[in-house]
Amino acid sequence: MRFTTVIALTSITLATTANAETDYSAMIAQTGLAATEASLSALPDQTPSDMFALGGVRFLSAVEGALQTLYATQINREMAEMSDLPFLRLPLSPNSNAVPFQPEVIANTFAAALDDLEGSLAALDTVTDADDVGVTINTADLWFDINANGTREAGEGMLEVAASQLNRRLDETLTPPVVRFDTSDAAWLSAYAHLLSGVSETILALDPTSAIQRVTDSAAAMEAFNDGGRQMIFMPDEDNWVDVVAMFIHAIEGQPDVERSRNAHAHFLGMIADNQTFWSRVATETDNKLEWIPNPSQTSVLPLEFPTDIGSQWRMVLAEAEAVLRGDLLIPHWRLGDGAGINLAKAMQNPPEIDIIAIIQGEGVLPYLEEGTRMSGRSLTQFQRMLGGDAGLYMIIFN
């Protein structure tokens, strides 16, 4: 009843403020992501700003859903963070009521995220160059209902969750900035949705469930000879790194799902295309209103410096990455000289049965070898030199 009432009241508020910039930030702060998504989805005449906000809420909902699943599950946080995978590496407080870990939890988490990200892309793709988007967000208003109780609690703020992924200048001590997202930022967010979708498709293509089950079963069988068995490797209080390494190797090896590999390839190309669109759009902006990523004549609300040529330098990184994804530049292999390499496009379109030893030795990549120009990595090296130790942070922001 409360949820329905909130949606109804929010919808009425939106309808009566059609000519003003809607306070999407307050909606999220007061009602949460789920209620805000339902309200925005139900609007009869959605503006470009509504669609950006809807895409943003669905993007954040992908993160929230993953956090809720992982919080509700007995999972070894240290091992999850060591995986360095999206969602899994985010910090979570202990949950005494968590249910036992099951091998399919990891795959289910990324599959559910894909659904939310698909909805995010569908909304963001409606925003065109000609649209006028204006969505002001106080980042202090953004929160994830991690324990799914409908109420914001300590540790659920977006910056609290993301602090560990940022560096010394963008951590939990940062005063939450107020950002006015505009038309350019729709392409930026879409690029991020493509990136997470591509990573999710890649993980699902490798079938992590079978790998986790295999290692769990064999470890339990071995330990049965000692003390009657142990918990699953991803459950708390485990410290068997051999099992973790074995799980990753088993997941990587074998025949990847061809359709998911192709989907991942398309998403990575989509990420680059939308990122390039963002930089093209932002270069033409003449305003200076609470900017997220600025052009040389603007100022960012973030406590970071953006060198004048940072956009052009990043676009060079994107261009080289796109050339590799399309097979125009080849990936080096230690057995090959400068004039040959691996065509990544062919490998992702028709992935081989992966054998790590065969790939290192060379047999496993023979079908994808070509003569041609290899990637140099110089553009990324120049980008890193420009920003020094902060390059990783800017890469997270730029995606």
ChimeraX attribute file (.defattr): number of C-alpha atoms within 10 A of each C-alpha:
attribute: neighborCount
match mode: 1-to-1
recipient: residues
	/A:1	5
	/A:2	7
	/A:3	12
	/A:4	12
	/A:5	11
	/A:6	18
	/A:7	20
	/A:8	15
	/A:9	12
	/A:10	19
	/A:11	19
	/A:12	13
	/A:13	14
	/A:14	20
	/A:15	15
	/A:16	10
	/A:17	11
	/A:18	12
	/A:19	8
	/A:20	8
	/A:21	14
	/A:22	20
	/A:23	15
	/A:24	22
	/A:25	20
	/A:26	16
	/A:27	21
	/A:28	20
	/A:29	18
	/A:30	15
	/A:31	18
	/A:32	22
	/A:33	25
	/A:34	19
	/A:35	22
	/A:36	26
	/A:37	21
	/A:38	19
	/A:39	21
	/A:40	22
	/A:41	15
	/A:42	13
	/A:43	14
	/A:44	9
	/A:45	10
	/A:46	15
	/A:47	16
	/A:48	23
	/A:49	24
	/A:50	24
	/A:51	22
	/A:52	30
	/A:53	28
	/A:54	27
	/A:55	29
	/A:56	23
	/A:57	26
	/A:58	27
	/A:59	26
	/A:60	22
	/A:61	22
	/A:62	25
	/A:63	23
	/A:64	24
	/A:65	21
	/A:66	24
	/A:67	25
	/A:68	17
	/A:69	19
	/A:70	27
	/A:71	23
	/A:72	20
	/A:73	21
	/A:74	21
	/A:75	26
	/A:76	19
	/A:77	22
	/A:78	16
	/A:79	20
	/A:80	20
	/A:81	15
	/A:82	12
	/A:83	14
	/A:84	11
	/A:85	13
	/A:86	15
	/A:87	20
	/A:88	22
	/A:89	18
	/A:90	20
	/A:91	20
	/A:92	16
	/A:93	12
	/A:94	14
	/A:95	14
	/A:96	10
	/A:97	10
	/A:98	14
	/A:99	13
	/A:100	14
	/A:101	20
	/A:102	17
	/A:103	19
	/A:104	14
	/A:105	17
	/A:106	20
	/A:107	20
	/A:108	15
	/A:109	21
	/A:110	25
	/A:111	19
	/A:112	16
	/A:113	24
	/A:114	22
	/A:115	14
	/A:116	22
	/A:117	27
	/A:118	18
	/A:119	19
	/A:120	27
	/A:121	25
	/A:122	16
	/A:123	22
	/A:124	28
	/A:125	16
	/A:126	14
	/A:127	21
	/A:128	14
	/A:129	14
	/A:130	8
	/A:131	14
	/A:132	13
	/A:133	24
	/A:134	20
	/A:135	20
	/A:136	21
	/A:137	20
	/A:138	16
	/A:139	17
	/A:140	16
	/A:141	19
	/A:142	23
	/A:143	24
	/A:144	26
	/A:145	21
	/A:146	26
	/A:147	19
	/A:148	15
	/A:149	8
	/A:150	15
	/A:151	14
	/A:152	19
	/A:153	13
	/A:154	8
	/A:155	16
	/A:156	21
	/A:157	21
	/A:158	19
	/A:159	23
	/A:160	16
	/A:161	19
	/A:162	16
	/A:163	19
	/A:164	15
	/A:165	14
	/A:166	17
	/A:167	13
	/A:168	12
	/A:169	14
	/A:170	19
	/A:171	17
	/A:172	18
	/A:173	11
	/A:174	13
	/A:175	13
	/A:176	18
	/A:177	16
	/A:178	18
	/A:179	20
	/A:180	18
	/A:181	22
	/A:182	24
	/A:183	24
	/A:184	27
	/A:185	26
	/A:186	31
	/A:187	28
	/A:188	24
	/A:189	25
	/A:190	27
	/A:191	28
	/A:192	26
	/A:193	31
	/A:194	27
	/A:195	21
	/A:196	24
	/A:197	27
	/A:198	25
	/A:199	19
	/A:200	23
	/A:201	24
	/A:202	21
	/A:203	23
	/A:204	22
	/A:205	22
	/A:206	24
	/A:207	21
	/A:208	21
	/A:209	18
	/A:210	16
	/A:211	19
	/A:212	24
	/A:213	17
	/A:214	16
	/A:215	22
	/A:216	21
	/A:217	13
	/A:218	12
	/A:219	19
	/A:220	17
	/A:221	14
	/A:222	13
	/A:223	14
	/A:224	12
	/A:225	9
	/A:226	10
	/A:227	8
	/A:228	10
	/A:229	13
	/A:230	16
	/A:231	15
	/A:232	23
	/A:233	27
	/A:234	25
	/A:235	19
	/A:236	17
	/A:237	12
	/A:238	15
	/A:239	14
	/A:240	12
	/A:241	11
	/A:242	11
	/A:243	18
	/A:244	20
	/A:245	13
	/A:246	15
	/A:247	21
	/A:248	16
	/A:249	14
	/A:250	20
	/A:251	23
	/A:252	20
	/A:253	17
	/A:254	15
	/A:255	15
	/A:256	22
	/A:257	19
	/A:258	16
	/A:259	15
	/A:260	20
	/A:261	23
	/A:262	22
	/A:263	19
	/A:264	26
	/A:265	23
	/A:266	17
	/A:267	22
	/A:268	23
	/A:269	22
	/A:270	20
	/A:271	27
	/A:272	24
	/A:273	18
	/A:274	23
	/A:275	26
	/A:276	19
	/A:277	18
	/A:278	23
	/A:279	21
	/A:280	16
	/A:281	17
	/A:282	20
	/A:283	15
	/A:284	10
	/A:285	15
	/A:286	10
	/A:287	9
	/A:288	13
	/A:289	17
	/A:290	20
	/A:291	19
	/A:292	20
	/A:293	24
	/A:294	23
	/A:295	23
	/A:296	14
	/A:297	11
	/A:298	19
	/A:299	18
	/A:300	18
	/A:301	17
	/A:302	20
	/A:303	12
	/A:304	14
	/A:305	11
	/A:306	18
	/A:307	13
	/A:308	12
	/A:309	11
	/A:310	17
	/A:311	22
	/A:312	12
	/A:313	18
	/A:314	21
	/A:315	18
	/A:316	17
	/A:317	19
	/A:318	21
	/A:319	16
	/A:320	19
	/A:321	21
	/A:322	19
	/A:323	17
	/A:324	19
	/A:325	23
	/A:326	16
	/A:327	22
	/A:328	18
	/A:329	23
	/A:330	27
	/A:331	19
	/A:332	19
	/A:333	18
	/A:334	9
	/A:335	10
	/A:336	13
	/A:337	11
	/A:338	14
	/A:339	12
	/A:340	19
	/A:341	26
	/A:342	24
	/A:343	25
	/A:344	22
	/A:345	20
	/A:346	17
	/A:347	19
	/A:348	21
	/A:349	17
	/A:350	16
	/A:351	18
	/A:352	19
	/A:353	13
	/A:354	18
	/A:355	18
	/A:356	14
	/A:357	11
	/A:358	12
	/A:359	13
	/A:360	13
	/A:361	13
	/A:362	15
	/A:363	11
	/A:364	16
	/A:365	19
	/A:366	12
	/A:367	12
	/A:368	18
	/A:369	20
	/A:370	16
	/A:371	14
	/A:372	16
	/A:373	16
	/A:374	23
	/A:375	18
	/A:376	14
	/A:377	11
	/A:378	12
	/A:379	19
	/A:380	18
	/A:381	12
	/A:382	15
	/A:383	21
	/A:384	18
	/A:385	12
	/A:386	15
	/A:387	16
	/A:388	10
	/A:389	11
	/A:390	16
	/A:391	16
	/A:392	14
	/A:393	18
	/A:394	18
	/A:395	12
	/A:396	11
	/A:397	13
	/A:398	16
	/A:399	18
